[in-house]
Amino acid sequence: MVASALVMGGCAPLVSEPRLDLSTPPAYEAKGAPSIETVALDQWWRGFGDAQLDNLVERALTASSDARLALARLEEARAIRAGALSGFRLQGDLNGAASATRTEPASGGASQASLDSGALTFNLSWEADLFGRKGATRQPADQDLAAARFVYEGSRAALAADVADTLLEARGIAAQLADAETSVGIQQELFNVLRARADRGLAAETDVARVKGDLGQTQAQAVQLAADLQGAKRALLVLIGAPQGATADLPITPLLADGPRPPATFPGELLERRPDVREAEARFRAAIARADLQRLELFPRLTLEPGVGLTAVSADGAGALVTWTLGASVFQPILDRPRLLAALGAQNARAAQAAIAYERAVQTAFSEADQALVQLDAGRSRVALLTASEQSAAEAYAGARERFGRGLEDLTTTLDAERTWRAARLALSSARIDALRRTVTSFRALGGGWTPFLTTKDKTA
């Protein structure tokens, strides 16, 4: 049997691991290199120094439906991994049966017979691990669990980024709402001045109507922004696991302070930092391990089958019988070999696909990280330029307003200056919120938001 196994094993094709191209450029192409500030990528949101953001992320990671769903899926993967190895333990079933028989004569005779019987058997089976099937089964199970762990961590990292992004979006809306309310105040003041002048015959009613029209449009914009802010609050409450909460209990201030810069990193670090890349690696390793396990299907199986039984028969005082059995079975695929070889070929093809998916995950990670850093630098430069533009527009309007009050400037010039300043304020607030949200995108693209190692429980479970 052993000689046969060695001959058949020698004829079994080997599993060749596909070649991987995981090369990345030595550095990102972002013009402005990230600062070397010490910012922990594991909990990057703390770099904002924002107590509300810290609290909301913590609540989301604890109570949100996304976090609880991710944990439930991880527990499922742990259970599947435990079940995959159970077949190599001692197997056994306890079976019992009982019967009672009564026999009476067909015609009124006095004699009758009875037979009572019972049987209890305990059959065991254990497959001898001759060719390392247990280890080969453990490998894909371990890698599947690792992949599930990375999916879990990736879900939590994405959740933290979504909370931060939604909060910053809400603050941007709040800033635009505050600016719209400022514009309403400015236009209301102009309207009051023109109304008083028109009442004294010093201004035309058409000018009053013109300013009143601008005032109505700005008020309508403020109403819409207030509704948008309400919607952003509700979305944020859903993310943190409090969908029934009152939006009035979630204060959103128009705070648009500069966010932290991502720490200096290198593209090669994405292979360790990005949970989706780690997941792709684990699935590749699992595919290779499954190919090796499929190869072992060409080898014989030796199963030991001991058992013990107790049979009791009572027929007018008869006794019981105890039996012992010890058997073994050998299974060697012969005619089924073509099907097994085809299955091995298919698994090798799946391993090649997993290798390509792994390479693509690395390439996608680099592309996303590089683009995020480029966009972040552009966003910060845009904020600097628009800040100067807004200051100039504010000065221009202040001068025009003063001259208009003295009767030295016409209404058209004053209104044009006000519109220019309003547009500059809107562009600046939009640029600030975009830069902050790009900061979140950069941290997420660099693989922040989780601790890049498996817990001891996952390693040994």
Residue pairs with C-beta under 8 A, 6 or more apart in sequence:
1 300
1 302
1 330
4 300
4 332
5 130
5 131
5 299
5 300
5 332
8 298
8 299
8 300
8 332
9 131
9 298
9 299
11 298
12 295
12 298
12 299
13 295
13 341
13 344
14 295
15 288
15 291
15 292
15 295
15 344
15 348
15 351
16 348
17 288
17 351
18 351
18 352
18 355
19 355
20 284
20 355
20 358
20 359
21 359
22 271
22 358
22 359
22 362
24 267
24 268
24 270
24 362
24 366
25 267
25 366
26 266
26 267
27 266
27 267
28 267
28 369
28 370
28 373
29 370
29 374
30 370
30 373
30 374
30 376
30 377
31 374
31 377
32 377
32 380
32 381
33 264
34 261
34 262
34 263
34 264
34 265
34 373
35 261
35 263
35 264
36 263
36 264
37 47
37 260
37 261
37 263
38 263
39 47
39 260
39 261
39 262
39 263
40 46
40 47
41 262
41 263
41 265
41 273
41 443
41 446
41 447
41 448
41 449
42 448
42 449
42 450
42 451
42 452
43 449
44 260
44 262
44 443
44 448
44 449
45 53
45 54
45 57
45 160
45 164
45 443
45 449
46 54
47 259
47 260
48 164
48 259
48 260
52 167
53 163
53 164
53 167
56 163
56 167
56 236
56 239
56 240
57 160
57 163
57 164
59 240
59 241
59 242
60 66
60 67
60 159
60 160
60 163
60 239
60 240
60 241
61 67
61 156
61 159
61 160
62 241
63 240
63 241
63 242
64 159
64 239
64 240
64 241
65 241
66 155
66 159
66 239
67 155
67 156
67 159
67 241
69 155
70 151
70 152
70 155
70 156
71 152
73 148
73 151
73 152
74 148
74 149
74 151
74 152
76 148
77 144
77 145
77 147
77 148
77 149
78 145
78 148
78 458
78 461
80 141
80 144
80 145
81 141
81 142
81 144
81 145
81 461
82 461
84 137
84 138
84 140
84 141
85 134
85 137
85 138
85 141
87 127
87 137
88 127
88 129
88 133
88 134
88 137
90 124
90 125
90 126
91 124
91 125
91 126
92 122
92 123
92 124
92 125
93 122
93 123
94 120
94 121
94 122
95 119
95 120
95 121
95 122
95 123
96 118
96 119
96 120
96 121
97 118
97 119
98 116
98 117
98 118
98 119
99 116
99 117
99 118
100 114
100 115
100 116
100 117
101 114
101 115
101 116
102 112
102 113
102 114
103 112
103 113
103 114
103 115
104 112
105 111
105 112
113 315
113 316
114 314
114 315
114 316
115 313
115 314
115 315
116 313
116 314
116 315
117 311
117 312
117 313
117 314
118 311
118 312
119 309
119 310
119 311
119 312
120 309
120 310
120 311
121 307
121 308
121 309
121 310
122 307
122 308
122 309
123 305
123 307
123 325
124 305
124 306
124 307
125 303
125 304
125 305
126 303
126 304
127 133
127 301
127 302
127 303
127 304
128 302
128 303
128 304
129 135
130 299
130 300
130 302
131 296
131 299
132 296
133 293
133 296
136 289
136 292
136 293
136 296
137 293
139 285
139 286
139 289
139 292
139 293
140 286
140 287
140 289
140 290
140 293
143 282
143 283
143 285
143 286
143 289
144 282
144 283
144 286
145 458
145 461
146 278
146 282
146 285
146 454
146 458
147 279
147 282
147 283
147 286
149 454
149 455
149 458
150 275
150 276
150 278
150 279
150 282
151 275
151 279
153 275
153 450
153 451
154 275
154 276
154 279
154 450
156 449
156 450
157 275
157 444
157 447
157 448
157 449
157 450
158 444
158 449
159 239
160 449
161 440
161 441
161 443
161 444
161 449
162 239
163 236
163 239
163 240
164 440
165 437
165 440
165 441
166 232
166 235
166 236
166 239
167 236
167 252
168 433
168 436
168 437
168 440
169 232
169 433
169 437
170 229
170 232
170 233
170 236
170 252
171 252
171 253
171 254
171 255
171 256
171 433
172 256
172 429
172 430
172 432
172 433
172 436
173 225
173 228
173 229
173 232
173 252
174 229
174 252
174 253
174 254
175 254
175 256
175 429
175 432
175 433
176 225
176 426
176 429
176 430
177 222
177 225
177 226
177 229
177 254
178 254
179 422
179 425
179 426
179 429
180 218
180 221
180 222
180 225
181 222
182 425
183 218
183 418
183 422
184 215
184 218
184 219
184 222
186 418
187 211
187 214
187 215
187 218
187 418
188 215
190 211
190 414
190 415
190 418
191 208
191 211
191 212
191 215
193 405
194 203
194 207
194 208
194 211
194 411
195 208
197 203
198 204
198 205
198 207
198 208
203 411
207 411
210 411
210 415
211 411
211 415
214 415
229 252
230 247
232 252
233 247
233 250
233 252
234 243
234 247
236 250
237 243
237 245
237 247
237 250
256 429
256 432
256 433
256 436
258 435
258 436
259 435
259 436
259 439
259 440
260 439
261 376
261 439
262 373
262 376
262 439
262 442
262 443
262 446
262 448
265 273
265 446
267 366
267 369
267 370
269 446
269 447
270 277
270 362
270 365
270 366
270 369
270 446
270 447
271 277
271 278
271 281
271 362
272 278
272 447
272 452
273 446
273 447
273 448
273 452
274 361
274 365
274 446
274 447
275 447
275 450
275 452
276 361
276 365
277 358
277 361
277 362
277 365
277 447
278 452
279 361
280 354
280 357
280 358
280 360
280 361
280 362
281 358
283 354
283 357
283 358
284 351
284 354
284 355
284 357
284 358
286 354
287 347
287 350
287 351
287 353
287 354
287 355
288 351
288 354
290 347
290 350
290 351
291 344
291 347
291 348
291 350
291 351
294 340
294 343
294 344
294 347
295 344
297 333
297 340
297 343
297 344
298 333
298 337
298 340
298 341
298 344
300 330
300 331
300 332
301 330
301 331
301 332
302 328
302 329
302 330
303 328
303 329
303 330
303 331
304 326
304 327
304 328
305 325
305 326
305 327
305 328
305 329
306 324
306 325
306 326
306 327
307 324
307 325
307 326
307 327
308 322
308 323
308 324
308 325
309 322
309 323
309 324
309 325
310 320
310 321
310 322
310 323
311 320
311 321
311 322
311 323
312 319
312 320
312 321
313 319
313 320
313 321
333 340
365 445
365 447
368 445
369 442
369 445
369 446
371 445
372 438
372 441
372 442
372 444
372 445
372 446
373 442
373 445
375 438
375 441
375 442
376 435
376 438
376 439
376 441
376 442
379 431
379 434
379 435
379 438
380 435
382 431
382 434
382 435
383 428
383 431
383 432
383 435
386 424
386 427
386 428
386 431
387 428
389 424
389 427
389 428
390 421
390 424
390 425
390 427
390 428
392 424
393 417
393 420
393 421
393 423
393 424
393 425
394 421
394 424
396 417
396 420
396 421
397 414
397 417
397 418
397 420
397 421
399 417
400 409
400 413
400 414
400 417
400 418
401 414
401 417
401 418
403 409
403 414
404 410
404 411
404 413
404 414
443 449
